[in-house]
Amino acid sequence: MVAASAELRSAPLAVRYFGQDMVIYRGQSGRVMLMDAYCPHMGTHLAHGSSSYIVRDGMQIEGDSIRCPYHGWRFGPDGKCDDIPYSPAPIPKAACIRTWPVVERAGCVFVWYDPEGGEPDYDLPSFAEWDDPRWVNWTIDPLGELPCHPVEIIDNIGDKAHLEPIHGSIDMQRFENVFDAHVVWQHLRAGHRTLAGREGEYMVNDTSYTGPGILQSWMAGEYPSIMLFCHTPVDEGCVKLWHGLTVKSAEAVASAETIAAVRPYQEASCAALSQDIQIWRHKRACLNPMVVQGDGPFGKVRIWYRQFFNPRARAGEYQMRVKGATVTRGYRRGPLDQRGSGMTTATLFDPIRLGDLELANRIVMAPMTRSRAGDGDVPTELMMEYYRQRAGAGLIITEGTQPSASGKGYIRTPGIHSEAQIAGWRRVTDAVHAEGGQIVLQIMHCGRVGSLLNKAPGTETIAPSAIRAKGEIVTDKGMIPFDEPRAIELSEIPKLIEEFAQAARNAIAAGFDGVELHCTSGYLPAQFLSSGSNRRTDDYGGSAANRIRFAAETIEAMVAAVGEGRVGFRICPGNPFNDIWDDNPTETYGALLERLSSLNLAYCHLIDVANPQLDSLVLVRRKWRGNLILNEGLTRALAEQLLAKGVASAFSFGRPFIANPDLPFRLKSNAALAQFDASTLYTPGPRGYIDYSMIEQTKG
């Protein structure tokens, strides 16, 4: 929006949008024109010259054309100069002013602003109620300029947590966002002390953004109404605001009395909006919100917003990442002045919720490669029994599973990219769920850590850069060096990211409760993250901000595919395994954690190992604001000590689960732990896999 219709007269109005000075005026035909402000002759501003006799004599607007107040050059609706009153010479071709396409609708003037010069690729809202005689049309309230970036205004469409302290929205029954191409919706049912002040009264509304700056909110009630809120960038960090409210009367044609009575409703609507504006006006810029569970999908909203301020060719990419519905859940801790200390009295054996995952206890089975998949990388009956035996864990995270045939690295590892694999995993998840367990699939693309001898024919080994990893890998022919990888082309990256998103969808189809992206141990996401293995010079290499893009965009795509509450990720900053080196893991993983903190993911899974470059636990606690699963070298005593201090939400155990399928029971009863047979870790067959006994069975 660039103006209210009521603002426009025959005189040009000086405006500024998108960092450019412009003029807007209504021609004698009634048509509205918007063009750049300066005459190309000598740079005169077309709307500042009230002392000129061209203006004083009413000659500035001729038809739908406008004259410069300084020398009288005339510019038509197309922006081309068509008259220089004092010169008989041909008019220079360069004597033109850029014009902008505008549409006047529902008492507002809107511009299609595209620096690339493209035609509109979506429609304005119809504002159908404007022509309905039962509705009282809004009067536009100009709210002036606001020193705020528009993305921080748009954050509100996904901001559940502000509704109670700002608007008194207690007893919230519904908060859902739906992302659909250029439109994002918010569906809300809750109390609202500003607009629904009576006790027990609820406000039910459906709010949408069309494009980056046109909000409509349909509010049900005794008098249904629609709020309009528009904001348009003036300069970087500054926007101009407008508000309106249309109300449906009970009459076939709204009477004069009804029209007069509607004004207080519009004032109340404006007052509710002003509660937010007061906050926006005085807050500092927030590029990376410190998001916690219950806030709302800020990350998705900001990804959706990017489609409007990036090359149009990328719009579909951003839309794909967020498409679908997101329900924000949370809980009330009580009055707002009651806050916890950070300490907790919970134990390892108490339940906890991580995103959409409901854990019966806080003991997590860590992912471990066991190399028992069958032909076609299909999960076997042995694997079903292996995971069923360990369903007493609060959460099982499976062994690394390749999202595609080329993503395979090791021998006999399972996949999640074929119908047979999905069916095989379904037998596993059914068995775990029958025992009351929860299970998520770890998605692992090995990248350059692999051998074609372990892969299906027609596949390849790929990496961010064509740099062979030092080391060897086991194959049916013995140990051989890692393959020389092919560098991934920039044009291939969107399709590669989609492989992970499809793997996440396949996992949910197979019955998994969620998915985890493997971002460490030298595999593909870690290869992109690390300066030693990523020598790219495009948008996915070089700076830390670029090197985190692949991992971040992959997780964002997985979120769009299955929902943020079902997605976690695993990291180990500075881990040198599989010949990985990063010059500054503190900077790299700090940037990654800050970006991912806005997504409200289920958890971050940290392998906390000693490293001379950094203290990874300190880094994660400083940069990550979501649930944390902590791993590496834990005992019951240490885990409980860390839990009491609020260091992590849950704790994962790897090797102890191999020989102790009933590990949670053993930890709770302080029973001795059996030791595993290292010689059978990766060998086919049941030995050292499903033949470890349980205490209950032994006692029986």
C-alpha positions in Angstrom: 0.0 0.0 0.0 1.3 3.5 -0.8 -1.7 5.8 -0.1 -5.3 6.0 1.1 -7.6 7.0 -1.8 -8.9 9.9 0.4 -5.4 11.4 0.5 -5.2 12.0 -3.2 -6.2 15.2 -4.9 -5.2 16.9 -8.1 -1.9 18.1 -6.6 1.0 15.6 -6.5 1.8 14.1 -3.1 5.5 13.5 -2.2 6.0 10.0 -0.9 9.0 7.7 -0.3 9.1 4.0 -0.5 11.7 1.3 -1.0 14.5 3.9 -0.5 13.2 6.0 -3.4 11.5 9.4 -3.6 8.3 9.2 -5.6 5.2 11.3 -6.4 1.6 10.1 -6.5 -1.4 12.0 -7.9 -4.8 11.5 -9.3 -5.2 12.5 -12.9 -8.2 14.3 -14.3 -9.6 11.0 -15.5 -9.6 9.7 -11.9 -6.7 7.4 -12.6 -3.9 7.2 -9.9 -0.3 7.6 -11.1 2.9 6.8 -9.2 6.3 7.7 -10.5 9.8 8.6 -9.5 10.0 12.1 -8.0 12.7 13.8 -10.0 12.6 15.5 -13.4 15.5 14.2 -15.5 16.2 17.7 -16.8 17.7 19.2 -13.7 16.6 17.0 -10.9 13.6 19.0 -9.8 11.2 17.3 -7.3 7.8 17.2 -9.0 5.8 17.6 -5.8 7.8 20.5 -4.3 7.2 23.8 -6.1 4.0 25.4 -4.7 5.3 28.9 -5.5 5.7 28.0 -9.2 3.0 29.7 -11.4 2.6 26.3 -13.1 1.3 25.1 -9.8 -0.5 28.3 -8.7 -2.3 28.5 -12.0 -3.5 24.9 -11.8 -1.5 23.8 -14.8 0.6 21.1 -13.2 -1.8 18.2 -13.9 -3.0 18.1 -17.5 -5.2 15.1 -18.1 -3.3 12.3 -16.5 0.1 14.0 -17.2 2.2 16.0 -14.9 4.5 19.1 -15.5 7.7 19.8 -13.7 7.2 23.0 -11.7 10.6 24.4 -12.6 10.8 24.3 -16.4 7.4 22.9 -17.4 8.5 19.6 -19.0 5.4 17.4 -19.2 5.5 13.6 -18.5 2.7 11.3 -19.5 1.2 8.3 -17.6 3.9 6.2 -19.2 6.6 8.4 -17.7 7.9 9.7 -21.1 8.3 13.4 -21.7 5.9 14.5 -24.4 6.2 18.3 -24.2 9.1 20.8 -23.6 7.2 24.2 -23.9 10.2 26.4 -24.8 12.2 24.1 -27.1 11.4 23.1 -30.7 14.2 20.5 -30.7 13.3 16.8 -30.6 12.7 15.5 -27.1 15.6 13.3 -25.9 14.8 9.7 -25.5 16.3 9.7 -22.1 13.7 12.3 -21.0 11.6 9.9 -19.1 10.7 9.0 -15.5 10.1 5.5 -14.2 6.5 4.8 -13.4 5.1 2.1 -11.1 1.9 0.0 -11.7 -0.8 0.8 -9.2 -4.2 -0.6 -8.4 -6.9 1.3 -6.4 -9.1 -0.9 -4.5 -11.2 -0.7 -1.3 -10.2 2.9 -0.5 -6.5 2.0 -0.9 -3.8 2.4 -3.5 -1.4 -0.5 -3.9 1.8 -0.7 -6.0 3.4 -3.8 -7.5 7.1 -3.1 -6.7 9.6 -5.4 -8.4 13.1 -4.2 -9.0 13.5 -6.9 -11.6 10.7 -5.4 -13.6 8.5 -8.5 -13.7 4.7 -8.6 -14.0 2.6 -9.4 -10.9 2.7 -13.2 -10.2 -0.1 -13.2 -7.6 -3.3 -11.2 -7.2 -4.3 -8.5 -4.7 -7.0 -9.6 -2.2 -10.5 -9.0 -3.6 -11.8 -7.1 -0.6 -15.3 -8.3 -1.7 -17.0 -6.9 1.4 -16.2 -3.4 0.2 -19.0 -3.5 -2.4 -21.5 -5.3 -0.1 -24.1 -2.9 1.3 -24.4 -4.9 4.5 -20.8 -4.0 5.4 -19.7 -0.6 6.7 -16.6 0.3 4.8 -13.5 1.2 6.7 -12.0 4.6 7.0 -8.2 4.3 6.6 -6.3 5.4 9.7 -2.8 6.6 8.6 -0.5 5.5 11.4 2.7 7.2 10.2 6.2 5.8 10.0 7.7 3.2 12.3 11.4 2.6 12.8 11.3 -1.1 12.5 12.2 -3.7 9.9 9.0 -5.2 8.3 10.1 -8.8 9.0 9.8 -8.0 12.8 6.2 -6.9 12.2 5.4 -10.0 10.2 6.8 -12.1 13.0 3.5 -11.5 14.8 1.6 -13.8 12.4 3.5 -16.7 14.1 4.0 -15.2 17.5 1.8 -17.1 19.9 3.6 -16.2 23.1 3.0 -12.4 22.9 -0.8 -12.7 22.8 -1.3 -13.2 26.6 0.9 -10.3 27.9 0.0 -7.8 25.2 -3.6 -8.6 24.4 -4.8 -10.6 27.4 -5.3 -13.8 25.3 -5.8 -16.3 28.1 -7.2 -19.8 27.8 -6.0 -20.1 24.2 -7.7 -23.0 22.5 -6.2 -22.8 19.1 -3.1 -21.3 17.4 -2.2 -22.6 14.0 -0.3 -21.2 11.0 -0.7 -22.4 7.5 1.8 -21.5 4.8 0.5 -21.5 1.2 2.6 -20.0 -1.5 2.5 -16.1 -1.1 -0.1 -16.3 1.7 0.4 -17.2 5.4 -2.5 -17.7 7.7 -3.0 -17.6 11.5 -6.0 -19.4 13.0 -6.7 -18.3 16.6 -9.3 -18.9 19.2 -8.6 -17.3 22.6 -9.6 -14.6 25.0 -8.7 -11.0 24.1 -9.1 -8.3 26.8 -8.9 -5.5 24.3 -11.4 -6.7 21.7 -13.3 -9.3 23.8 -13.4 -7.9 27.2 -16.2 -9.8 28.9 -15.2 -12.8 31.0 -15.6 -16.1 29.2 -15.8 -14.4 25.8 -13.5 -15.7 23.1 -12.2 -14.1 19.9 -12.2 -16.3 16.9 -10.3 -15.0 14.0 -8.5 -16.0 10.8 -5.7 -13.7 9.8 -3.7 -13.7 6.6 -0.8 -11.9 5.0 -1.0 -11.6 1.2 2.5 -10.8 0.1 4.9 -9.1 2.5 2.6 -6.2 3.7 -1.2 -6.7 3.4 -2.8 -8.2 6.5 -6.5 -9.0 6.9 -8.0 -10.4 10.0 -11.6 -11.9 9.9 -13.1 -11.7 13.4 -16.2 -13.5 14.3 -18.7 -12.3 16.9 -22.0 -10.4 17.3 -20.8 -8.0 14.6 -18.4 -9.8 12.3 -15.5 -7.5 11.2 -12.4 -7.5 9.1 -9.3 -5.6 10.2 -6.9 -4.3 7.5 -3.3 -3.6 8.4 -0.8 -2.6 5.7 2.8 -1.7 6.0 5.3 -0.7 3.3 9.1 -0.2 3.5 10.1 3.4 3.4 13.8 2.9 3.9 15.9 0.1 5.5 14.5 -0.3 9.0 11.6 2.1 8.5 8.0 1.3 7.4 4.8 3.3 6.9 1.5 1.9 8.5 -2.2 2.1 7.8 -5.2 0.5 9.6 -8.9 0.1 8.8 -11.9 -1.9 10.0 -15.0 -2.9 8.1 -18.0 -4.2 10.2 -21.0 -6.2 9.0 -24.3 -4.7 10.1 -27.5 -6.6 10.8 -29.3 -4.6 8.1 -29.7 -5.3 4.4 -28.2 -1.9 3.8 -26.2 -0.3 6.6 -28.0 2.8 7.9 -26.4 6.1 8.8 -26.9 5.3 12.5 -25.1 2.0 12.1 -22.3 3.6 10.2 -21.9 6.2 12.9 -21.9 3.5 15.6 -19.2 1.5 13.9 -16.5 4.1 14.5 -15.9 3.1 18.1 -15.3 -0.5 16.9 -12.6 0.8 14.5 -11.0 2.8 17.3 -10.9 -0.4 19.5 -9.3 -2.3 16.7 -6.7 0.4 16.2 -6.1 0.4 20.0 -5.4 -3.3 19.8 -3.0 -2.8 17.0 -1.3 0.1 18.8 -0.4 -2.3 21.7 1.9 -4.1 19.2 3.1 -0.8 17.6 4.3 0.5 20.9 6.5 -2.5 21.3 7.8 -2.4 17.8 8.6 1.3 18.0 10.9 0.9 21.0 12.6 -2.5 20.4 16.0 -2.9 18.9 16.6 -4.9 15.8 16.4 -8.6 16.3 17.9 -10.7 13.5 18.1 -13.9 15.5 15.2 -14.3 18.0 16.0 -16.3 21.1 13.3 -18.8 20.4 11.9 -21.3 23.0 9.2 -23.9 22.9 5.8 -22.2 22.7 6.9 -19.1 21.0 5.6 -20.0 17.5 7.2 -20.7 14.1 9.3 -17.5 13.8 11.8 -19.5 11.6 9.2 -20.6 9.2 7.7 -17.1 9.0 11.0 -15.6 8.1 11.8 -18.2 5.5 8.4 -17.5 4.0 9.2 -13.8 4.0 12.4 -14.3 2.0 10.5 -15.1 -1.2 9.6 -11.4 -1.6 13.1 -10.0 -1.2 15.2 -12.4 -3.2 15.3 -13.1 -6.9 11.8 -14.2 -8.0 13.3 -17.5 -9.4 13.9 -18.6 -5.8 10.3 -18.0 -4.5 9.3 -21.6 -5.1 12.2 -22.8 -3.1 11.2 -20.8 0.0 7.6 -21.7 -0.4 8.4 -25.4 -0.5 10.4 -25.2 2.7 7.5 -24.0 4.8 4.4 -25.3 3.0 1.7 -26.7 5.2 0.3 -26.3 8.7 2.1 -25.7 12.0 0.3 -25.9 15.4 2.2 -24.2 18.2 1.8 -25.9 21.5 2.9 -24.6 24.9 1.9 -24.5 28.5 1.1 -21.9 31.1 3.4 -22.0 34.1 1.0 -19.8 36.1 1.0 -16.1 36.7 3.6 -14.2 34.7 5.7 -13.3 37.8 6.4 -16.9 38.7 9.7 -18.0 37.2 11.9 -21.1 37.7 15.5 -21.0 38.9 16.9 -23.2 36.2 17.3 -26.1 38.6 15.0 -29.1 38.4 13.9 -31.9 40.7 13.1 -34.2 37.8 14.9 -37.5 37.5 16.2 -39.5 34.6 13.1 -41.7 34.9 10.5 -38.9 34.6 8.7 -38.2 31.4 9.5 -35.2 29.2 8.2 -33.7 26.0 10.7 -32.7 23.2 8.8 -30.9 20.6 6.1 -33.4 19.4 7.9 -36.3 21.0 6.5 -37.7 24.3 9.3 -39.5 26.2 8.4 -41.9 29.0 11.8 -41.2 30.5 14.9 -39.1 29.8 17.2 -42.0 28.7 17.8 -41.9 25.0 19.3 -44.7 22.9 22.0 -43.0 20.7 22.3 -43.9 17.0 24.8 -46.6 16.3 25.8 -48.3 13.0 25.3 -52.1 13.3 25.5 -53.2 9.7 22.6 -55.7 9.7 20.5 -54.4 6.8 19.5 -57.0 4.1 19.4 -57.0 0.3 18.4 -53.6 -1.1 19.4 -52.0 2.2 16.1 -53.1 3.6 15.7 -53.4 7.4 15.5 -57.0 8.5 13.6 -59.1 11.1 16.8 -59.0 13.2 16.7 -55.2 13.2 13.0 -55.3 14.2 13.9 -57.5 17.2 17.0 -55.4 18.1 15.0 -52.2 18.4 12.0 -53.9 20.0 14.3 -55.2 22.8 15.4 -51.6 23.5 12.0 -49.9 23.5 12.3 -49.2 27.2 14.4 -46.1 26.2 12.5 -42.9 26.4 13.5 -42.4 22.8 15.4 -44.6 20.3 17.4 -42.8 17.6 18.2 -45.3 14.9 21.4 -46.1 13.2 22.3 -43.7 10.4 20.1 -44.3 7.4 20.8 -43.1 3.9 18.3 -40.8 2.1 19.4 -42.0 -1.3 21.5 -44.8 -2.9 24.4 -42.3 -3.4 24.2 -41.3 0.2 25.3 -44.7 1.4 28.8 -45.1 2.8 29.1 -48.3 4.9 28.4 -51.9 4.2 24.9 -53.2 5.1 23.4 -49.9 6.3 19.7 -49.3 5.8 18.0 -46.8 3.5 14.7 -44.9 3.5 14.3 -44.2 -0.2 12.5 -47.2 -1.5 9.1 -48.8 -0.9 10.7 -52.0 0.4 12.8 -50.0 2.9 9.8 -48.0 4.1 7.9 -51.3 4.6 10.9 -52.8 6.4 11.1 -49.9 8.8 7.3 -50.0 9.4 7.8 -53.4 10.9 10.5 -51.9 13.2 8.4 -49.0 14.3 5.3 -51.1 14.9 7.4 -53.4 17.2 8.8 -50.5 19.1 5.4 -48.8 19.5 3.8 -52.1 20.6 6.2 -52.0 23.6 5.3 -48.4 24.3 8.4 -46.8 22.9 9.2 -43.8 20.8 11.6 -44.0 17.8 13.1 -41.4 15.4 15.1 -42.1 12.3 18.6 -40.6 11.9 19.1 -39.5 8.3 22.8 -39.9 7.3 24.3 -39.0 3.9 27.9 -40.0 4.0 29.1 -37.8 1.2 32.8 -38.4 0.5 33.0 -41.1 3.2 32.2 -44.1 1.1 33.1 -46.6 -1.5 31.3 -47.5 -4.7 31.9 -51.1 -3.7 29.3 -50.6 -0.9 26.8 -48.9 -3.2 24.3 -49.9 -5.8 25.4 -49.8 -9.5 24.9 -46.4 -11.1 25.5 -44.4 -7.9 28.4 -42.0 -7.2 30.3 -40.5 -4.3 29.8 -36.7 -3.9 31.0 -34.0 -1.7 31.0 -30.1 -1.4 34.5 -30.1 -3.0 36.5 -32.8 -4.8 38.8 -33.5 -1.9 39.3 -37.2 -0.9 39.1 -37.9 2.8 42.1 -39.6 4.3 41.4 -43.1 5.6 39.9 -46.4 4.6 36.5 -48.0 4.7 35.4 -51.7 5.1 34.0 -53.5 2.1 33.3 -57.1 1.2 36.8 -57.0 -0.4 38.4 -55.7 2.8 39.6 -52.2 3.8 40.1 -49.8 0.9 40.7 -46.0 0.7 37.7 -43.7 0.5 36.6 -42.8 -3.0 37.7 -39.6 -4.8 34.4 -37.6 -4.6 32.8 -35.5 -7.4 32.1 -31.9 -6.3 28.4 -31.1 -6.2 27.3 -28.5 -8.7 25.4 -25.5 -7.4 22.4 -26.4 -9.5 22.2 -29.8 -7.8 21.9 -28.5 -4.3 18.1 -27.9 -4.2 17.5 -31.5 -5.5 19.9 -32.8 -2.9 18.2 -31.0 -0.1 14.9 -32.3 -1.3 16.3 -35.9 -0.9 16.5 -35.2 2.8 13.0 -33.7 2.9 11.6 -36.8 1.1 13.5 -39.1 3.4 11.8 -37.3 6.3 8.4 -37.8 4.7 9.2 -41.5 4.1 10.2 -41.8 7.7 6.8 -40.6 8.9 5.2 -42.9 6.4 7.2 -45.7 7.9 5.8 -44.9 11.4 8.6 -43.0 12.9 7.8 -40.4 15.5 10.4 -38.0 14.1 13.7 -37.6 12.3 17.3 -36.5 13.2 19.8 -35.1 10.8 23.3 -36.4 11.3 25.5 -33.3 11.1 28.8 -34.6 12.5 31.3 -37.5 12.1 32.6 -36.2 8.8 29.4 -36.9 6.8 27.9 -34.6 4.1 26.4 -31.8 6.3 29.7 -31.7 8.3 31.6 -31.6 5.1 29.7 -28.5 4.1 30.2 -27.0 7.5 33.9 -27.5 7.7 36.5 -25.2 6.0 38.9 -28.1 5.4 36.5 -30.1 3.3 34.5 -27.2 1.8 36.5 -25.1 -0.6 33.5 -23.8 -2.6 33.4 -20.2 -3.8 29.7 -19.9 -4.3 26.9 -19.2 -1.8 27.6 -22.5 0.0 31.3 -22.0 0.8 33.7 -19.5 2.1 32.3 -17.7 5.2 30.7 -19.4 8.1 27.3 -17.9 7.1 27.7 -19.6 3.7 29.1 -22.9 5.0 26.1 -23.4 7.4 23.6 -22.9 4.6 23.4 -26.5 3.4 22.8 -27.9 6.9 20.4 -25.1 7.8 18.4 -25.3 4.6 18.3 -29.1 4.8 16.8 -28.9 8.3 14.4 -26.2 7.2 13.3 -28.4 4.3 12.8 -31.3 6.7 10.7 -29.0 9.0 8.6 -28.0 6.0 8.1 -31.7 5.2 7.1 -33.1 8.6 6.8 -30.2 11.1 9.4 -28.6 13.4 8.3 -30.6 16.5 9.4 -33.8 14.8 12.9 -32.7 13.7 16.2 -32.8 15.6 19.8 -32.7 14.7 23.1 -34.1 16.0 26.4 -32.2 16.1 29.9 -32.5 17.6 31.7 -29.2 17.0 35.4 -29.8 16.2 35.0 -33.5 15.8 38.0 -34.6 13.5 36.5 -38.1 12.7 36.7 -39.0 9.0 39.3 -36.4 8.3 37.2 -33.3 9.1 38.8 -30.0 10.1 37.3 -26.6 10.6 39.5 -23.5 11.3 37.0 -22.0 13.7 34.3 -24.4 14.9 33.1 -21.9 17.5 32.2 -19.4 14.8 30.8 -22.1 12.4 28.6 -23.9 14.9 27.6 -20.7 16.8 26.2 -19.4 13.5 24.4 -22.7 12.8 22.9 -22.8 16.3 21.7 -19.2 16.2 20.0 -19.8 12.8 18.4 -23.1 13.9 17.2 -21.6 17.3 14.5 -19.8 15.4 12.9 -23.0 14.2 11.5 -24.4 17.5 12.9 -27.9 16.7 12.4 -31.0 18.8 16.0 -31.0 20.1 19.7 -30.5 19.5 21.7 -33.7 20.1 25.2 -32.9 21.2 28.2 -35.3 21.4 30.3 -33.5 24.0 33.9 -34.6 23.6 37.1 -32.9 24.8 38.5 -30.6 22.1 41.4 -28.2 22.2 39.6 -25.7 19.9 36.5 -25.2 22.0 34.2 -26.3 24.9 31.2 -27.5 22.8 28.8 -27.7 25.8 29.5 -24.1 26.7 29.0 -23.1 23.1 25.7 -24.9 22.8 24.3 -23.6 26.1 25.1 -20.1 25.0 23.8 -20.3 21.4 21.0 -22.9 21.5 17.6 -22.1 23.1 15.8 -25.4 22.6 15.8 -28.8 24.1 19.2 -30.5 24.5 20.0 -34.2 24.4 23.6 -34.7 25.8 25.8 -37.6 24.8 29.2 -39.1 25.5 30.7 -40.9 28.4 27.7 -40.6 30.7 26.8 -42.6 33.8 23.6 -42.4 35.8 25.3 -40.3 38.5 26.7 -37.8 36.0 23.5 -37.5 34.0 21.5 -36.9 37.1 23.9 -34.3 38.3 23.7 -32.5 34.9 19.9 -32.8 34.9 19.6 -31.3 38.4 21.6 -28.3 37.1 19.3 -27.9 34.1 22.2 -28.5 31.7 20.2 -30.8 29.4 16.7 -32.1 28.9 17.6 -35.8 28.2 20.7 -37.9 27.9 21.7 -40.4 25.3 23.7 -43.6 25.9 25.3 -45.5 23.0 27.6 -48.4 23.9 25.8 -49.3 27.1 22.7 -50.1 25.1 24.5 -52.7 23.0 24.9 -55.3 25.7 22.1 -54.0 28.0 18.8 -53.9 26.0 17.1 -53.1 29.3 19.4 -50.2 30.2 16.8 -47.9 31.7 15.7 -50.7 34.1 19.3 -51.5 35.0 20.1 -47.8 35.7 17.0 -47.4 37.8 17.8 -50.5 39.9 21.6 -49.7 40.0 22.3 -53.1 38.5 25.6 -54.0 37.0 26.1 -53.3 33.3 27.1 -56.1 30.9 30.0 -55.5 28.5 29.6 -55.8 24.7 31.6 -58.0 22.4 33.5 -55.6 20.1 34.2 -58.3 17.5 30.5 -58.6 16.6 29.6 -54.9 16.3 29.4 -54.9 12.5 29.2 -58.6 11.6 26.0 -60.0 10.0 23.7 -62.3 12.0 22.2 -62.4 15.5 25.4 -63.0 17.5 26.3 -59.9 19.5 23.2 -58.2 18.3 20.0 -59.6 19.7 21.4 -62.3 22.1 22.3 -60.1 25.0 20.1 -61.0 28.0 17.9 -58.8 30.2 17.8 -58.8 34.0 14.1 -59.6 34.0 14.7 -62.7 31.8 17.7 -63.8 33.9 15.8 -63.5 37.2 12.8 -65.3 35.6 
